[in-house]
Amino acid sequence: MKRRHLLFTGPAWCAAAAGFPAFVRHARADNEPRFALGVASGEPTPEGMVLWTRLTGPGLEATDPVPVAWEVAEDEGFSRVVARGTEQAEAAWGHSVHAEPGGLQSGRSYWYRFTALGQRSAVGRTRTAPAPDAAATLRLIIASCQRYDMGYYAAWRHAAAWQPDLILFLGDYIYETASPASGRVRRHAGGLVRTLEDYRARYAQYKSDPDLQAAHACAPWMPIWDDHEVDNDYAALQGQNLQPDFAAQRRAAYQAYWEHMPLPHRLRPDLQAPGGALALFRRADWGRLARLHLLDDRQYRDPQVCPRAGRGGSNTVARRDCPELDLPTRSLLGAEQEHWLAQGWDLDRRWNLLAQQTLMGRWSWSDPQGPARGTYWTDGWDGYPQARQRLLQSLVDRRIANAVVLGGDVHGNYVGDLLLDYDSLWSRVVASEFCGTSITSTNRSPERVVAAHRHNPHMRHARADERGFIAFDISEQALRAELVVVDQIEDVRSGARVAARYAVDPRKPGIQTG
């Protein structure tokens, strides 16, 4: 029986739990409160990775750093420890720990743990990336949008049981908003998040969830952010409500993000820059198999055009009524990041995987050939169509046929072909897209998505009533995707199923039925 099938046969919770290694079933520290937020790893390289935790509990208010020891072993029982060291957990950075062991063997699993203040953390499993010239396969999960008060994280339990090599989190790890007075499965602690202490408390609440901790403990992550880690629909140094103190808010949010993610010290934000500065866009290679490009579509973007009166942020507009949509100078990524991406496509590896925040393919809510010339949401790539055109043209110019775009943000599963010219019935397909649904965040208009699908025939799958993640098995021969959907986000023990399967051939862009 293949490992992933354990998720969906028999009583779903029992089957998933039985598929967990012991360290995942017990990924919370027995000796709370020092490691109450669990452990995590990320940014795997052929020689190492980042190991993360954050100290909790009383007595940490002092400014003196706290020494935290870490160990890496070849076995879960730690009888073969191959690396160890000590990091200083500093109060100025939330007593977070970002250890960076090196000199490890490429392409294999390791186990790790921390010790501090007389207590030991849970054990996590991680892995190194394959050597640059090694043949490889990749079991990959993409996920996004895990609003805590909208549901339980059953999807993360199933993701951990799938035993991935790598998890890409594509944004909206936390939500900065307050919970409404009623109608929520669980509640955000506190109100609207604005200060560093607010953001730290919100991350701590999310990271207290045992299923999220299990997902962090089962595999390395490579995260990117979207807007809710800071402020809904923010653009560069502009908040949604045009708040005058937004630069200070963004600086606090960027600091808290680094404190709570398994990111290296070289990505620690520059708090002296306006609004903070964190160079999150980056690349990673997975042997000869794939190059991963991770983008940042928030920090450098131009503000959204045609906003609602008196506000920043997104709107839904007819193309006829908003000619600014087509201004060629506007960018979602910024000029530097656009150039970096266009120059970095890999001609030698089998796959180019582009991880970014949102839906890239055009999605019109009305007939693009009608009088309104289509109706578009301005926060995503449809609000920056010329920037999208430049990105897709760079694939054509470099003769890249194996690009697969991965996204999140829109709280639905969208699978489709990326076209060079969306206004032509005979347009060339230049890439494939998998925009995954949310872990819990709901969509207010699933019926509207179904109705609009007919205006977007390049989309093979468009469902806004599905919550879960996308799981990929990637080899040199094919990329195979399973859209994993939980039964109920209101049930902490919910089962899950595969809603659809798709495939991509590395020699020819376009979605195939899996």
N, C-alpha and C positions, 0 to 999 in steps of 0.2 A: 504494500500500500504506500502510495506517495505521501510524503509528510503533509502536504497541504490539505489532503483529503481528510485528515484528522479533524479539521475545523468543522466539517459539514455533515458528518455521518453520526447516527445515533443521537442520544440526548446531547445537544450542542455544548452545554457548559461542561458536562463530564468529559466529553471527547476532547475539548480544547484543553481542559486542565490536565488530562492524562498525557497530552502531548508536550507539556512544559518540562524542560529540565528543572531539577530541584532548585537551582539558583534563581530561576525566574519565578517559581512559585513562592519563594521566600526572598524577594528582592527588596524587602523593607528591613531595616536594621532592627535586630532584637533589642538593642540597647539604646532606645530613644532616650533623650531627644537630640543627641549630637549629629546624627545623620538622618533626620526625619524626612529630608527631601530626596533620599535615595542617591543613586550613583548614575553616571552616564559616561559614555565615550563618544568620540567623534573624530572627524578629519583623518581617516586612516591613510597612511603612506606605506610604502614597502618596508620601512624600518620602524614604524611606530604609529602613534595616535595621540590624541588628547584624552586624558582621564579627568573627569569632573566630579566634584561634590561641593556642597556648601554646608558649613557648620551651622547648627541651630541650638537652641536651648539657652538657659540662663547664664549670666556671667560673661557674655560676649560683648558687652557694651564698651569695655576698656579699649584703648587704642593700640595696645601692644599686640603684635601679630602672634598667632597661635601656630605652632609647628604641627604639620599633618604628614604622617608617614604614608607612603603608598608602596604596594607590591604588585608585580606582574608575574604570573606563573603559567606554566604549560599545562597545568591540570587544575581541575576544580577544587581539589583538596590541598593545593599549595605545597605539595611535596617537592615540586621542581620550580622554585622561584628563580626567574632569570633576570629580573630587574627590580630595583627598589630605590627609593629616594625620599626626600622630605621637601615639602613646599610650605611656605609661610602664608597662612590665611589672614589677610589684612582686613581690618575693620573698614578702611576706606573703600574696599571693593566687596563689601557685604560678607566677608569671611568666606568667599568662594575660593575654590581650589582648581587650578588648571595645570595638571602635571603633564609633561611631554616626554615620556620614555622613548629612547631610541636604541638602535643596534639590535632590533628584534629580527626574527626570520620572516621573510615575506610570505604572504598568501596563506596564513594559518590563524587559527583561533588562539586566544589567550584569555586568562581570567585575571581579575584585578580586585583590589580592596584597599580601604583606607583605615588608618588608626589615628585617633586624636583624643586627648583629654581622658585617657583610660578606656575608651570605647572603640569598637570596631564596626565598620560599615557593613552593609550587605555586600555580596559578591556580584560583580558584573562580568559578563562575557563580551569580549570585543574581538577584533581581528585586524590584521595588517592587510594592506592591498597587495595584489600580486606584483612581482617584479616587472619592470617596464617592458621586458622582452618576453614575458611569460604568456602562454596560452591560458585563457581563463573563461569562466562563466560567471554570471552575476545574478543572484537572487535579490531583487530590489523591491522596496515598498515606497510609494509616495503617499503622503497624507498632508492634510491642512485643516485649518478652521475648527478648533476644538473648544467652542464656547462652553464653559464649565456649567453654567446654569441652565443650559438647554438640554442636557442629557448626560447619561453615564458613558464611560469610556470602554464599553464592551468591545468596540472595534479594536482598541489597543490590545486587549487580551488575545483576540484572534490573530492580530498581526504578530505578536510575540510567538505564538504557537507555530506560525508559518516558518519560523527560524530563518529570517533573511540574513544576507551578508551585509546589507547596508539599508538604512532608512533615510530618505530625503524628506525633510519637513519643509513645506513650501509656503509657510506664512500663517499668521493669526494664531500663534501659540497661546496667547492670552487675549482677552477682550477687556478694554479699558472702561467699559460702561458699567453703570449700576444695574442691578436686577430690578425689574418692575415689581410692583407690590404683590402680584400674584401671577399664577400661570406658569411657573417655572418648576422643573424637576428638582433642582437644588439652587442655592442662592450664592451670589457673589458676596463676600464679606466686604463691608465698606461701600462707599459710593463711587462716584466718578474718579478715575485715577488721574493724578496730575503730577505728584511729587515723587522723588526717588523712593521715599519710604512707602508711598502708595504702590508703586510698581513692584518693589520688593515683596510687599505683602501679597499682591495679586499672584505673582509667580509662585510664592510659597504655597498659596492655596491650591493652585493647579497641580503643582508638583507633589502635593500630599496624596494625590490619588494613586492607589496601589496598581491599577492597570496601566496608567501612564508610566509609573516607576518600572513596571515589568518590561514595557516596551523599550525604555531607555537601557535597562540592564541586559537586554538580549542581543544587542547589536550596536555597532557604531552608527551615529547619526551625522548627517551634514545638513544643518538648518539654514534657511534664509527667512527673512521677515517679510511681512506685508504691512498693512496700515495699522491694524488694531494693537500691535505691540507698542504703538505710540498714540495715534489718534485717527479716528475713522476718516478715510479719504484724504489724509494729509498729502501734500506735494512739496517736497524739499523743505523749505522753511515756512510754509503756509499751512496753518491748521484749518480744519473744516469750518470752524466758526470765526476765522480770521482773528483769533485771540492774540493780543499784543505780546503776551509772554510766552508764545509758542516755542521760541528758541530754547528757553530754559526747560520747558517740558520735554522737548525732543532730546536734549542733552541727558536729562534724567532717565528717559526711556532707553536710550542707547546704552547708557552705563548698566542699567538693570538687565538689559538683554544679554550683554557680554557676561555679566556675573552669573547668569543662569543657564548658559549654553556651553556645550563642550567645544569651545573655540580656543585657538592658541593665543599666547600672549602677544604675538605680532598683530592680532586683530583687536587688541584692547583699544577702546575709543579714545580719541584725542579730545579731552574735555575742555581744552583751551580754544578749540575751533568753534565758530558760531553754530549753536545747536548740537555741538558734539560732531565727531566725524568718525565713521567706522567703515573701512573699505571692505565691505562684505562680499563683493563680487570676486570670484576666484575660479580656479580650475583644479581638477584632479583626474588622474589617469588610473584605469583599472586594467593593468597588464596591456596586452595587445588588443584587448577586446573593445574598450570604450574610452572616450574622453568625456568627462562631465564638465559642463560649463554652468556655473551658478550665478544668477543675475540679481541685481538690486533695482527694482523699478519704482522705488519711493524717494530715495535720498537725492537723486539728481534730476528728477523729472521737471518739465514745465507744468505750471498749474493747468488744471482742467479748464477747457473753454466752455462758454455758454452756461455758467453755473446759475443756480437759483439766486434770486435777488438777495443781496446782503450777505451772501455766504461764499465760502470756497467749496471745494469738493465736487462730487459728481452730479450729473443730471442725465436724463434720458431725452434726447432731442432728435428732431427730424433733420436729416442732412441738408434739406432745402433751406431750413431756417438757421443753420449754424455754419456758414461758409468757413469760419475759422478752423473747423475740423480738418480741412485739407491744406492748411498752411504747411509748406514743406520744411520750414525751419524748426517745427516743434518736435520734441524728443521725449520719449518715456524713460530712456536710459541715460541721457546726457551724452555729449559728443565723445568724451574720453572712453566711456564704457562701450559705446557703439563701435568705436575704432578697435578697441581691445578685442571685442567679440569677432568682428569681421576678419581680423588678422590671426585669430586663434583656431579656426576650424582645422581639424586634424584629417589629413589626407591618407594616413597610413592605418589608423585603427579602424575596426569594423563598424563602430557606431560613434556618432556624436550625439550625446544626450544633453539637451538644453533645459535646465531646471530654472523655472521662473515662476512668478506669482499667480498668474491669472490666465484666462482664456485668450489665446492668440488668434485663432481663426475668427473670421468675421461672423457676427451674430446680429442679424437685423430683426427687430420686433415687428416690422412691417415689410411689405413687398419692396425690395430695392429698386424695382423697375417702375414703381408707382409714383404718383405725384410728389410724395414726400421724399423720394429717393432713399428710402430706408429710414429706420429709427434706431438710434444707437445709444448705448450707455457710455458715458464719456470717461469713466475712471480706468477702463481697461484699454487694450490695444485698439479697440474701435474708436476711442477718443484720440488716437495718435496714428491714423492710418498710413501716413507717409513714413513714419518711423518703422512701422511694420513692413512696409514695402522695401525700405532700405535693408532691413535684416534679411528678408526672404531673397532679395536680389543678390545679397552677398553669398548665399548658398549657390545660386546659379553661377555667379562669377567664379567661384572657387571649385565648381563642379562637385559639390557635396550632395550625394544621393541618399546618405544614410542618417540624416538628421531626424531625431525624434524630440518633439517639444513636450515638456511635462509642466503641468500647471495645477492651480487650485483656485481658491478665492470665491468662486461663484456658486458654491453650495449645490453642485450638481455634477453628474458624470457626463462629460462631452468627449466624444471620440470622433476624429474626422481628419480630412485631408486639408493641408495648407496650400492655398493656391497663389500663384504669382499675380493673377488678375481676377478679382472676385466679380468684376462686372462683365466677364466674358464667359459664355457657356462652354468654351473650348479651352479654358485656361489650363496651363501646365500645373501638375501637382509637384510641389517642390519639397514637401516634408510631411511627416505624420504627427498627429497631436493626440495626447492623452491628458485631458484636464480632469483631475480627480475630484470627487465629491468631498464633503466635509466629514470629519469624525462625528460631530454632533450638531453643528450650526445649521439651522433649518432655512428653508427657502420659502418665501411668502407666496410664490406664484408658480407652483409646479404645473398647473393646468395651462398657464400662459406659455410656458416653455413648450409644452406639447403642441399648442396651437401655432406657435411661431416656427416650429421645426420645418414646416413646408417651405418657408422662405430661405432656408439654409441647407440646401441639398448636399453640400459638401460634408455635413455632419452625419456620421453613420449612427451615432448614439447620442441622445440628448434627454436626460432624465434628471429632474430636480427634486424628486421624491425619494432619492436613495442617499443613505448615509453609510460611510465606510471608508475604504481605501482601495488603491489599485496595487496589485502584486504582479511583478514581472519576473519571468525566467528568460535570461538573455544569454544567447550563445552566438558563435560566429555565423550560424546558419539562419537564425531567426530571433526576433523579439516576440515573446508571447505574453499577453496581458490577461489577467483575470480581474474583473470588477467585483470586489468583495463587498457585500451589502449586509448590514446587521438588520435583524428583524424589528427591533424596537429600541430606540435610544432611551426610552423611559425605563428600561429593564436592565439593571446592572449585570444580570446573568444572561443577556440576550444571546440567541444563536446567530448564525450568519450563513450566507449562501453566496455562490458565484452567480451574479446576475447576467453576465455576458463574458465572452472570450473573444479576443482579437489577436491578430498577428501582423508583423511587419517584416518584409524581406529587406536585408541591408543593401541589395543591389537596385531596388526600385522603390521610391517613396510612395506611400499610400497605404491605407488601412485594408486589411483582409480579415475575413471572418476566421476566428481562431480554431 
